Amino acid sequence: MDLFELLEIAEKERKSQKEIRITCCVGTGCLSLDGQALKIALQQAVTAANLQDKISVVGVGCRGLCSEGPLVQIEPKDILYGKVKLEDAPAIIASVNGGQCNVKKIDTSHPFFSRQLQIALENSGKIDPESIEEYISVEGYLALYRVLHEMQPVDVINTMTKSGLRGRGGAGFPTGLKWSLVSKATSDKKYVVCNADEGDPGAFMDRSILESNPHKILEGMAIAAYAVGAQQGFIYVRGEYPLAVSRLTNAIKQSRKLGLTGSQIFESHFDFRIDIRIGAGAFVCGEETALMASVEGRRGNPRTRPPFPAESGLWGYPTLINNVETYANVTAIIKNGADWFNKIGTEKSKGTKVFALAGNIVNTGLIEVPMGMSIGEIINDIGGGAPGGAKVKAVQTGGPSGGCIPSDMFDTKVDYESLMQVGSIMGSGGMIVMDETANMVNIAKFFIDFCMDESCGKCVPCRAGTKQISKILDKISEGNGTQEDMQNLEDLCQVIKESSLCGLGQSAPNPVLSTIRRFNNEYQNLLKDNKKDDPKETKEAVKETKTKTKK
């Protein structure tokens, strides 16, 4: 494959496009609502209307607005239909020629769409994820060609460093610095790993990207491999993501067939092979050292650091590990330049962030917004607030590792530093919204139980400590807790944070501490020594006292 052949494929694909293009979401969310059957129904309606030469029906990935799925879009008219049923297919096809269509239309000028800036989600929901030709037609793999023929590895690393991109997996470590450390490591073998073990409750960002645009991740990994000097890559995917695994497998086969991964890519001396490893459902394997153990075929337990993966990773060789969203930003930075990316976001948090909106919110789904947007803008403007006019009480960011942020702090900007200042973290990007009916003690209990169940058991603070926290929360929620229990709870949380082996244990107490800090009254109202006497019991006690006095 050379540049001419790549451009030829792109041009051929663009010329093959028909006058009208109807896209139907076949991501996991819409598939659960008969998205695949709807796509077939639309194709059948096109045939029945004898419009095959004019209309094409294409299955695409997630469009973002999951609460309105299945979604069907007509291009180039920019008409978006929501909650489409199988029986709506003929009317939608008839509408192309001016026919009547009473299917619900979605306003694409709504803040849900207009306030977004899509970089990682670029072309998600717009191209067929199972067609490498469609990806190439939107300038796919051009960034890789440019890197291999116009840039040295150090130039790529400098571009990443200058862009200000930070790892989107949670910790926010500078991407350019991480790539530089692996590049400088001396070894005859290096690895590049994509961490797609997305395990946070309510999070589906990585899954959606893999299902919607898998070639974007392959290209980003290949660029990273060239920069650090690796020849082998692994994508570690949750076993609960069968559709993502299927589309990745297909994408890898297509890229190998066209010579875009494998040997002598773009007629260069660069070789890079990508393979998939499927996780067994352990949340702790999202931690990089546990992930590497699992890739090697061992039990997914974390280990102490140093040495860090950049020095000693898979099988003892230098290893670069980034998550899906991080790699999804790479091609855009190469194509548009570091300065372009650096101007988006805040001073220390550059670019955009993908969030999964879930819980008590009107517009559940996937969004991508510039860093620095306030929580209130995301929840109320883009998300539409809580359903039924209810008041939003809080939002949990960062999953089990994060914290609950009350509604009176929704002016907080979404960036790494601001979220840490209010007792939470960015995490991978889950946002679980809670309305006024939420019990914050139960919320804390849910997350600590999740961490307790997912603990690998290797270190005592996490293994035993999370269990003790759960017991104390049970006691409090049942109305049997005391102020002493509250003090023990906080002390135990601090011990676990300071002494656990890996990030799971170190961050497990965060939801508990944040709810104690921000919603302390809900704990206090449940404590036994804070309860007021029951009126009925008080009345009986007074009656008994009077009887004894008379006697």
C-alpha positions in Angstrom: 0.0 0.0 0.0 1.3 3.4 -1.0 -0.2 6.9 -0.8 -1.6 6.8 -4.3 -3.5 3.5 -3.6 -4.8 5.0 -0.3 -6.1 8.1 -2.0 -7.6 5.9 -4.8 -9.6 3.9 -2.3 -10.9 7.1 -0.7 -11.9 8.6 -4.0 -13.6 5.4 -5.2 -15.6 5.2 -1.9 -16.7 8.8 -2.2 -17.8 8.3 -5.8 -19.9 5.2 -4.8 -22.0 7.3 -2.4 -25.6 7.6 -3.5 -27.7 10.7 -3.5 -29.4 10.0 -0.2 -27.7 8.2 2.6 -29.8 6.8 5.5 -27.8 5.8 8.6 -29.2 3.6 11.3 -27.5 3.1 14.6 -26.3 -0.4 15.2 -24.4 0.3 18.4 -25.1 -1.8 21.5 -27.8 0.5 22.9 -29.8 0.6 19.7 -29.2 -3.0 18.9 -31.0 -3.8 22.2 -34.0 -1.9 20.7 -34.0 -3.9 17.4 -31.6 -1.6 15.6 -30.3 -4.4 13.3 -33.9 -5.4 12.4 -34.7 -1.7 11.8 -31.8 -1.4 9.4 -33.0 -4.5 7.5 -36.6 -3.0 7.4 -35.3 0.2 6.0 -33.4 -1.7 3.3 -36.5 -3.6 2.4 -38.5 -0.4 2.2 -36.0 1.1 -0.2 -36.3 -2.0 -2.4 -40.1 -1.9 -2.2 -40.1 1.7 -3.3 -37.6 0.9 -6.1 -35.2 3.5 -4.8 -32.0 1.4 -4.7 -30.2 3.7 -7.1 -31.0 6.8 -5.1 -30.8 5.6 -1.4 -28.3 3.7 0.6 -28.9 2.4 4.1 -25.9 2.1 6.3 -25.4 0.8 9.8 -23.3 3.1 12.0 -22.1 3.3 15.5 -23.4 5.3 18.4 -24.8 8.8 17.6 -24.7 9.7 21.3 -28.3 10.3 22.2 -29.1 6.8 23.6 -32.3 7.9 25.4 -33.9 8.5 21.9 -32.7 5.3 20.2 -33.0 3.7 17.8 -31.8 6.7 15.8 -32.1 7.1 12.0 -30.6 10.0 10.1 -31.2 11.1 6.5 -28.3 12.8 4.8 -27.6 15.3 3.4 -30.9 16.7 4.7 -29.7 16.4 8.3 -33.0 15.0 9.5 -32.7 12.8 12.6 -35.5 10.5 13.8 -35.7 9.1 17.3 -37.3 6.1 18.9 -37.9 4.6 15.5 -40.0 1.5 15.2 -39.9 -1.3 12.6 -43.2 -0.2 11.2 -41.9 3.4 10.7 -39.5 2.3 8.0 -41.8 2.7 4.9 -42.8 6.2 6.0 -39.2 7.3 6.5 -38.3 6.1 3.0 -41.4 7.8 1.6 -40.5 11.0 3.3 -37.4 11.2 1.0 -39.8 12.0 -1.9 -42.0 14.3 0.1 -44.2 11.8 1.7 -45.9 12.1 5.1 -43.8 10.9 8.1 -45.0 11.2 11.7 -42.0 9.7 13.3 -40.5 11.8 16.1 -37.8 14.3 14.8 -34.8 15.2 17.0 -33.7 18.8 16.9 -30.0 18.6 15.9 -29.6 22.3 17.0 -30.4 21.2 20.6 -27.5 21.9 23.1 -27.0 18.1 23.3 -25.5 18.4 19.8 -24.6 22.0 19.4 -22.5 22.3 22.7 -20.3 19.3 21.8 -16.9 19.4 20.1 -16.1 15.9 18.8 -12.5 14.9 18.4 -12.3 11.4 19.9 -15.8 10.8 18.7 -15.1 12.2 15.2 -17.1 10.3 12.6 -18.7 8.1 15.3 -22.3 7.5 14.2 -21.4 8.7 10.7 -19.4 5.9 9.0 -19.9 2.2 8.8 -17.6 0.7 11.5 -17.2 -2.5 9.5 -15.9 -0.8 6.4 -12.3 0.2 6.2 -13.0 2.0 2.9 -15.4 4.4 4.6 -12.8 5.1 7.2 -10.2 5.8 4.5 -12.7 8.1 2.7 -12.7 10.4 5.7 -8.9 10.7 5.7 -8.4 7.5 7.6 -4.7 6.3 7.8 -3.4 9.6 6.3 -2.0 10.6 9.7 -0.1 7.3 9.8 1.3 7.8 6.3 2.4 11.4 7.3 4.1 10.1 10.4 6.0 7.3 8.6 7.2 9.5 5.7 7.5 13.0 7.1 8.3 12.7 10.8 10.9 11.1 13.0 9.8 9.3 16.2 11.0 12.2 18.3 8.9 14.6 16.2 5.8 12.6 17.0 6.6 12.6 20.7 7.3 16.3 20.7 4.0 16.9 18.9 2.1 14.9 21.6 4.0 16.8 24.4 3.3 20.2 22.9 -0.4 19.3 22.4 -0.9 18.9 26.1 -2.8 15.7 25.7 -3.2 13.8 29.0 -4.2 10.2 29.5 -7.9 9.9 29.4 -8.0 6.7 31.6 -8.3 8.6 34.9 -5.0 9.7 36.3 -4.3 12.3 33.5 -0.6 11.5 33.1 0.9 13.6 30.3 0.8 11.5 27.1 3.9 12.9 25.5 6.0 12.3 28.7 4.8 8.7 28.9 5.7 8.1 25.2 9.1 9.7 25.8 9.9 7.4 28.7 9.1 4.3 26.7 11.0 5.6 23.7 14.2 6.2 25.8 14.1 2.8 27.3 16.8 0.6 25.8 15.5 -2.8 24.7 15.3 -5.1 21.6 11.6 -5.4 22.1 8.8 -3.1 23.1 5.0 -3.3 23.4 2.1 -0.9 22.9 -1.2 -1.7 24.8 -4.6 -0.3 24.5 -6.5 -0.5 27.8 -10.1 -1.1 26.9 -11.0 -2.8 30.2 -13.7 -0.2 30.9 -15.3 -1.4 34.2 -16.8 1.7 35.9 -20.5 1.4 36.6 -22.4 3.6 34.1 -19.4 4.1 31.8 -19.5 3.2 28.1 -17.2 5.7 26.4 -14.5 3.3 25.3 -17.0 0.6 24.2 -18.8 3.1 22.0 -15.6 4.3 20.3 -14.5 0.7 19.6 -17.9 -0.1 18.2 -18.2 3.0 16.1 -14.7 3.7 14.8 -12.3 0.8 15.5 -9.8 1.9 12.8 -9.2 5.2 14.6 -7.8 3.2 17.5 -5.7 1.0 15.3 -4.2 4.0 13.6 -3.6 5.8 16.9 -1.8 2.7 18.3 0.3 2.4 15.1 1.5 6.0 15.4 2.3 5.4 19.1 4.3 2.3 18.2 6.3 4.1 15.6 7.1 6.9 18.1 8.3 4.6 20.9 9.9 1.8 18.8 7.4 -1.0 19.3 6.5 -3.8 16.9 3.7 -5.5 18.7 0.4 -4.2 20.1 -2.4 -5.6 22.2 -5.9 -4.4 22.8 -7.2 -5.6 26.1 -11.0 -5.6 25.9 -13.7 -6.5 28.4 -15.2 -9.9 27.7 -18.6 -8.2 28.3 -18.1 -6.2 25.0 -18.7 -8.8 22.3 -19.7 -6.3 19.7 -16.6 -4.2 20.3 -14.5 -7.4 20.0 -16.2 -8.4 16.8 -15.7 -5.1 15.1 -12.1 -4.8 16.3 -11.4 -8.3 15.0 -12.9 -7.3 11.6 -10.9 -4.0 11.5 -7.6 -5.8 12.3 -8.2 -8.3 9.4 -9.1 -5.5 7.0 -6.0 -3.4 8.0 -3.7 -6.4 7.6 -5.2 -7.2 4.2 -4.5 -3.7 2.9 -1.0 -3.6 4.5 -1.9 -0.9 7.0 -0.8 -3.0 9.9 1.7 -5.9 9.6 5.0 -5.6 7.8 6.6 -2.7 5.9 3.6 -0.4 6.4 3.2 2.2 3.7 6.4 0.8 2.1 8.4 1.8 5.1 10.7 -0.2 7.4 8.0 0.0 10.1 6.4 -3.3 11.2 3.5 -3.4 13.6 1.1 -6.2 14.5 -2.0 -5.8 16.7 -3.7 -8.6 18.6 -6.7 -8.8 20.9 -6.7 -10.1 24.4 -10.1 -10.5 26.1 -10.5 -9.8 29.9 -12.4 -12.1 32.2 -14.4 -9.4 33.8 -12.2 -8.4 36.7 -12.4 -4.6 37.4 -8.9 -4.6 38.9 -7.5 -5.5 35.5 -8.1 -1.9 34.5 -5.0 -1.2 36.7 -2.1 -1.4 34.3 0.1 -3.9 36.2 -2.9 -6.2 36.7 -3.7 -5.8 33.1 -0.2 -6.8 32.0 -0.4 -9.9 34.2 -3.6 -10.9 32.5 -2.2 -10.3 29.0 0.7 -12.6 30.0 -1.8 -15.3 30.9 -1.4 -15.0 34.7 -3.9 -14.0 37.4 -4.7 -10.3 37.1 -3.2 -9.1 40.3 -1.5 -5.7 40.6 2.2 -5.4 41.7 4.1 -2.7 43.4 5.7 0.1 41.3 8.5 0.9 40.5 9.5 -0.6 38.1 6.9 1.2 36.0 5.7 -0.4 32.7 7.7 2.1 30.7 10.8 0.4 32.1 9.6 -3.2 32.7 6.2 -4.1 31.4 4.9 -7.1 29.4 7.3 -10.0 29.9 9.8 -7.5 31.4 10.0 -5.3 28.3 9.3 -1.6 28.1 5.5 -1.2 27.5 3.3 1.8 26.6 -0.2 1.7 28.0 -2.9 4.2 27.1 -6.7 3.8 27.1 -9.1 3.9 24.1 -9.9 7.6 24.3 -6.3 8.7 24.5 -5.4 6.8 21.2 -8.6 8.3 19.7 -7.1 11.8 20.0 -3.8 10.9 18.3 -4.8 11.1 14.6 -6.5 14.4 15.0 -3.5 16.0 16.7 -1.2 14.7 13.9 -3.5 16.1 11.2 -4.4 19.4 12.8 -1.2 20.1 14.8 -0.3 20.4 18.4 -1.1 24.1 18.6 -4.7 23.4 17.4 -5.3 20.9 20.2 -3.5 23.0 22.8 -5.9 25.9 22.3 -8.9 23.8 23.3 -9.7 23.4 27.0 -8.0 24.9 30.1 -4.5 25.9 31.0 -3.6 22.5 32.4 -6.3 20.3 30.9 -6.2 20.4 27.1 -8.6 19.2 24.5 -12.0 17.6 25.0 -13.4 14.8 27.2 -15.9 12.2 26.4 -18.5 11.5 29.1 -21.3 8.9 29.5 -24.4 10.5 31.0 -26.4 8.0 33.0 -28.8 7.8 36.0 -31.6 10.3 36.6 -31.1 12.5 33.6 -33.3 13.2 30.5 -30.7 12.8 27.8 -28.8 9.7 28.7 -26.0 9.0 26.3 -22.5 9.9 25.1 -21.1 13.4 24.8 -17.7 15.1 24.1 -17.2 18.6 25.3 -14.2 21.0 25.7 -12.4 20.7 29.0 -13.4 23.6 31.3 -17.2 23.4 30.7 -19.0 23.5 34.0 -20.8 20.5 35.5 -24.1 22.5 35.5 -23.8 23.1 31.7 -23.3 19.4 31.1 -26.1 18.2 33.4 -28.7 20.9 32.8 -28.1 22.3 29.3 -26.7 19.2 27.5 -28.3 16.5 29.7 -31.6 18.3 30.1 -31.7 17.9 33.9 -33.6 15.2 35.8 -36.7 13.7 34.3 -40.2 14.8 35.4 -39.0 18.2 36.6 -37.3 16.7 39.6 -34.3 18.5 41.1 -30.8 17.1 40.5 -29.2 16.4 43.9 -25.7 15.3 42.9 -23.5 13.7 40.3 -20.9 11.0 40.7 -17.8 11.5 38.6 -14.9 9.1 38.3 -16.9 5.9 39.0 -16.0 3.9 42.2 -12.7 5.9 42.3 -14.5 9.3 42.3 -16.8 11.3 44.5 -20.3 12.8 44.7 -20.6 16.5 43.8 -23.7 18.3 45.2 -25.8 20.5 42.9 -24.7 23.7 44.7 -21.2 23.0 43.4 -22.2 22.6 39.7 -20.3 25.7 38.7 -17.2 23.5 39.1 -15.3 23.2 35.8 -14.7 19.8 34.4 -10.9 19.5 34.3 -8.5 17.4 36.3 -7.5 20.0 38.9 -11.0 21.4 39.6 -12.6 18.0 40.1 -9.8 17.0 42.6 -10.4 20.2 44.5 -14.0 19.3 45.2 -13.1 15.7 46.3 -13.7 13.8 43.1 -11.7 12.9 40.0 -12.1 12.9 36.2 -11.8 9.2 36.0 -12.5 7.6 32.6 -15.6 9.8 32.1 -18.7 8.3 33.7 -21.2 10.8 35.1 -24.0 9.2 37.2 -26.7 11.8 37.9 -28.9 11.5 41.1 -32.1 13.3 41.7 -33.5 14.5 45.1 -34.8 11.0 45.9 -31.3 9.5 46.1 -30.1 8.3 49.5 -26.4 9.2 49.6 -25.6 6.7 52.3 -26.9 4.0 50.0 -24.9 5.5 47.1 -21.7 5.2 49.1 -22.7 1.7 50.1 -23.2 0.7 46.4 -19.8 1.9 45.3 -17.9 0.4 48.3 -19.6 -2.9 47.8 -18.6 -2.8 44.1 -14.9 -2.3 45.1 -15.2 -4.9 47.8 -16.5 -7.5 45.3 -13.8 -6.5 42.7 -10.9 -6.5 45.1 -8.2 -9.0 44.0 -7.6 -9.7 47.7 -3.8 -9.4 47.4 -3.4 -6.7 50.0 -5.1 -6.6 53.5 -6.2 -2.9 53.5 -8.3 -3.3 50.4 -9.4 -6.9 51.0 -10.4 -6.5 54.7 -10.9 -2.7 54.8 -13.6 -2.4 52.2 -15.5 -5.2 53.9 -15.4 -3.4 57.3 -16.5 -0.1 55.6 -19.5 -2.0 54.1 -20.4 -3.4 57.6 -20.3 0.1 59.2 -22.4 1.6 56.4 -24.9 -1.3 56.9 -25.1 -0.5 60.6 -25.6 3.2 59.9 -28.2 2.7 57.2 -30.2 0.4 59.5 -30.3 3.1 62.1 -28.0 1.5 64.6 -24.9 3.6 63.9 -23.3 6.0 66.4 -20.9 8.9 66.3 -18.1 6.5 67.2 -19.0 4.5 64.0 -18.7 7.7 62.0 -15.3 8.4 63.4 -14.2 4.8 62.8 -15.5 5.0 59.2 -13.5 8.1 58.4 -10.3 6.7 60.1 -10.7 3.4 58.2 -11.1 5.2 54.9 -7.9 7.1 55.4 -5.9 4.0 56.3 -7.1 2.2 53.2 -6.3 5.2 51.0 -2.8 5.4 52.3 -1.8 1.7 52.5 -3.5 -0.1 49.7 -1.3 -1.6 47.0 -3.0 -0.3 43.9 -5.4 2.4 42.6 -8.5 0.3 43.3 -7.9 0.2 47.0 -6.4 3.7 47.2 -9.5 5.2 45.7 -12.2 2.9 47.0 -13.0 5.1 50.0 -13.5 8.3 47.8 -17.3 7.9 47.4 -17.7 7.4 51.1 -15.5 10.3 52.1 -17.2 12.6 49.6 -20.7 11.8 50.8 -19.7 12.3 54.4 -18.1 15.6 53.5 -20.9 16.9 51.3 -24.0 15.1 52.7 -23.1 14.7 56.3 -26.7 15.5 57.4 -27.9 12.3 55.8 -25.5 10.3 57.9 -26.3 12.2 61.0 -30.1 11.7 60.6 -29.6 8.0 60.7 -27.4 7.8 63.7 -28.9 6.2 66.8 -27.6 8.8 69.2 -28.9 11.6 67.1 -32.5 10.3 66.8 -35.2 12.2 68.5 -37.5 10.2 70.8 -40.4 8.7 68.9 -43.6 10.7 69.8 -45.6 7.5 70.5 -42.9 6.1 72.8 -42.6 9.4 74.6 -46.4 9.6 75.2 -46.4 6.0 76.6 -43.4 6.9 78.9 -45.2 9.9 80.3 -48.4 7.9 80.9 -46.4 5.3 82.7 -44.7 7.9 84.9 -48.1 9.5 85.9 -49.5 6.1 86.8 -46.5 5.3 89.1 -46.8 8.8 90.7 -50.5 8.2 91.5 -49.7 4.9 93.2 
